Amino acid sequence: MQNKFLTENDIKQIFFASQMDNVEGYDLDELLDFADKVILTVAEDVARRERELCIDFVKSLNTEVAKALREKRGNL
């Protein structure tokens, strides 16, 4: 199974960073499937927050451009 978002090494690093004890007890395909589900669950919220941060930054430089950006891009 190929993960759409993360490499096999990424998944292993996340697994080890979570301090789980036994990587051998988990099937790689199951871990990749789990990672896909985690990413899909949080992706929209992450994108929404990133957009807000971007608009806030643009607003600090030019309020009219930020207003136009918000109108053009809208909310997720």
NORUR-V480674 format. One record per residue. RES is the residue in one letter. OMEGA is omega in degrees with one decimal (* if undefined). Layout:
res = [RES & RES]
omega = [OMEGA & OMEGA]
//
This chain:
res = [M & Q & N & K & F & L & T & E & N & D & I & K & Q & I & F & F & A & S & Q & M & D & N & V & E & G & Y & D & L & D & E & L & L & D & F & A & D & K & V & I & L & T & V & A & E & D & V & A & R & R & E & R & E & L & C & I & D & F & V & K & S & L & N & T & E & V & A & K & A & L & R & E & K & R & G & N & L]
omega = [178.6 & 176.4 & -176.7 & -170.0 & -173.3 & 174.5 & 175.9 & 178.8 & 176.7 & -179.3 & 180.0 & 178.9 & 177.5 & 179.1 & -178.9 & 178.7 & 178.9 & 176.6 & 173.7 & -170.0 & -166.7 & 178.8 & -178.9 & -179.0 & -176.9 & 176.2 & -178.0 & 178.8 & 177.9 & 178.0 & 178.4 & 177.6 & 177.8 & 179.8 & 176.9 & -177.7 & 177.1 & -178.1 & -179.8 & 179.6 & -175.0 & -172.5 & -178.2 & 178.0 & 178.3 & 179.6 & 179.3 & 179.8 & 178.5 & 178.0 & 179.0 & 177.8 & 178.9 & -179.7 & 176.9 & 178.1 & 179.1 & 179.4 & 179.4 & 179.2 & -175.5 & -175.6 & -179.7 & 177.6 & 178.5 & 178.7 & 178.9 & 178.5 & 179.6 & 179.7 & -177.8 & -176.2 & 179.8 & 177.9 & 175.6 & *]
//
